[in-house]
Amino acid sequence: MDAALLLLVDGRFPAGGHAYSAGVEAAAAVGDVVDTPTLERYLLGRIATTGRVDAAFAANSCARLQCATDADALAVLVANLDEEYSARTPSPYLRHTSRRLGRQLLRAVTRIWTTPAIGAVSAVAGGAHQPIALGAAVAAAGGDANDATALSFHHLTAAVTSAAVRLLGLDPIELAVVQERVGRRCDGFRSDATEWASMAPADLPAWGGSLTEILGEHHGSLDARMFVA
Amino acid sequence: MKASATIAVARCGERDVVIDQRCSAPFSVRQCDGRILLASSAAAPVGGDELELTVDVGAGALVSVGSVAASMVWPGVGGESSSMTTTCAVGDAAHLDLSLEPTISLARSRHRTTTLVRLGSDATCRVLEETVLGRRDEVSGRLDLSLRVERDGRPILHHDERFGPDVPGAWSSVSVGAGRHVVSAVLVGIDPGPPEVCVEADRSAAWLPVAADAAVAMAVGPDRPSTMNMLAALHPALVRTAPVSKPRA
């Protein structure tokens, strides 16, 4: 892996990820995540549902946005990806958060790389959804759909485990063990990356959870919170 | 067993008329009090069954489709999966109200429910799906739900959810917690207003606007009455109202 992609892997890259717990704060608030085993259960559930959706959109954006032949085709594809991802995120607050994370990622990325795909995703009203922005960024950094999938899962497992350290005071070393174990599960999903890369956006996975949306929306209505979502 | 039911309704003058109604066992179709109701004349689905329902609502027509009883998903002898696929086309300025009685997933069953609703321009709908994860004190089988609603070919909602004891994150906050009654609804052609959420110890629900004239509702709770009451309190449009006109054969 070269230096350009390593930038995007690094949690210290200024993309705003430190303010995102991937729902752990809301899950801890209702008593569903209290210790390392319940956190691992939560993380396994997330990678099988929204984690898979995010990885698939990142892979698809990475592969397909590079292939668009002209600016019009690119704009149509970006709009299509945007509405398909929005349709998979019924919670208005979670849609808002995803666009905010996408915007923050692109703020740094547009200073480093300028490609037609980066330009097209940066033009999305309200900000591109995070996985679509990530896919365009990985492509700009020279990566492929496999890299986009791996990065997407990595950011989810890192967000969940690092948030648990801050929210619940769990042992960071134990959580690193969890992250490695769940990461191997994510590697299993990566065999789907080639298929995700070539699908029509409407056919991409749509797995989610009722409480993911309900608690995500509820979290957005709270005044006292450590993470945006 | 493979079985299908087809219902087509057209607007003729001031009336909605059922212009096509075909079904094979175990389906039968009844018209009752302005609604079109599916009845099942045998235990279905059982593992291995493939059931299909097709609803075609012509331009300007108003149709309400329901069922007479809950449908219990039984395990197949050899562990086979069953499926129920519902495909609805709703013409311009037409309205579809689709709310079948709950699907109940019994222990060791494997089932997939797929619902696709395609709305034309200015078409509206109220689609409500209820799922029960096992009877009292029963652990449900594997159940995959897929609900997609499009308007003019563009997606309004696409939500898939998987339930079952062997599913990652089962019975946690990534799924439905301890909830056994699960409801998803999509309403198009309403004033959604702001989002609304209700989170209590054993039940929660949310009203989630997804477009200027559309919203999704999701709820999980311990049983049907408490879950539906919570939903009804979130937004009045979630409660079914009498159809404006009665379809006639």
Contacts between the chains, C-beta under 8 A, distances in Angstrom:
chain1	res1	chain2	res2	distance
A	23	B	173	7.5
A	23	B	174	7.8
A	26	B	173	7.3
A	27	B	172	7.7
A	27	B	173	4.2
A	27	B	174	7.6
A	30	B	173	6.0
A	30	B	177	7.7
A	30	B	199	7.1
A	32	B	172	5.5
A	32	B	173	3.7
A	32	B	177	6.8
A	33	B	173	7.2
A	38	B	172	7.6
A	41	B	168	7.7
A	41	B	169	6.0
A	41	B	172	5.5
A	42	B	169	6.6
A	42	B	172	6.1
A	42	B	173	6.8
A	42	B	174	5.9
A	44	B	168	4.0
A	44	B	169	5.8
A	45	B	168	5.1
A	45	B	169	1.7
A	45	B	170	7.7
A	45	B	172	5.7
A	45	B	174	3.0
A	45	B	175	6.3
A	46	B	169	7.1
A	46	B	174	5.6
A	47	B	168	7.4
A	48	B	162	7.7
A	48	B	167	7.4
A	48	B	168	4.3
A	48	B	169	6.6
A	49	B	161	7.9
A	49	B	162	8.0
A	49	B	169	7.2
A	49	B	174	6.2
A	83	B	154	5.8
A	83	B	155	5.9
A	84	B	155	5.7
A	84	B	158	7.0
A	86	B	155	7.9
A	86	B	210	7.5
A	87	B	148	7.8
A	87	B	155	3.6
A	87	B	156	6.2
A	87	B	157	5.4
A	87	B	158	4.5
A	87	B	210	7.5
A	88	B	158	5.3
A	88	B	159	6.9
A	90	B	157	6.1
A	90	B	159	6.7
A	90	B	208	4.4
A	90	B	210	5.6
A	90	B	216	4.0
A	90	B	218	7.1
A	91	B	195	7.6
A	91	B	206	7.0
A	91	B	208	5.3
A	92	B	195	5.3
A	92	B	208	6.2
A	92	B	209	5.9
A	92	B	210	7.6
A	93	B	195	7.1
A	202	B	155	6.7
A	202	B	158	7.8
A	205	B	160	7.2
A	206	B	146	7.1
A	206	B	148	7.5
A	206	B	158	4.3
A	206	B	159	6.1
A	206	B	160	4.4
A	207	B	160	5.0
A	207	B	161	7.1
A	207	B	162	6.7
A	208	B	159	5.5
A	208	B	160	6.8
A	208	B	161	6.2
A	209	B	161	6.3
A	209	B	169	7.2
A	209	B	173	7.9
A	209	B	174	4.7
A	209	B	175	4.8
A	209	B	176	7.3
A	210	B	161	6.5
A	210	B	175	7.2
A	210	B	176	5.3
A	210	B	179	7.8
A	210	B	182	6.1
A	210	B	184	7.1
A	210	B	218	4.7
A	210	B	219	7.5
A	210	B	220	5.3
A	211	B	173	4.9
A	211	B	174	6.8
A	211	B	175	6.5
A	211	B	176	6.0
A	211	B	177	5.8
A	211	B	204	6.9
A	211	B	220	6.5
A	212	B	173	7.6
A	212	B	174	5.9
A	213	B	206	6.3
A	213	B	208	6.5
A	213	B	218	5.7
A	214	B	197	6.5
A	214	B	199	6.9
A	214	B	204	4.9
A	214	B	205	6.6
A	214	B	206	4.3
A	214	B	218	5.6
A	214	B	219	7.7
A	214	B	220	7.4
A	215	B	173	6.0
A	215	B	199	6.9
A	215	B	204	7.3
A	217	B	195	5.7
A	217	B	197	5.1
A	217	B	206	4.9
A	217	B	208	6.2
A	218	B	197	4.5
A	218	B	199	4.9
A	218	B	204	7.4
A	218	B	206	7.2
A	221	B	195	7.9
A	221	B	197	6.1
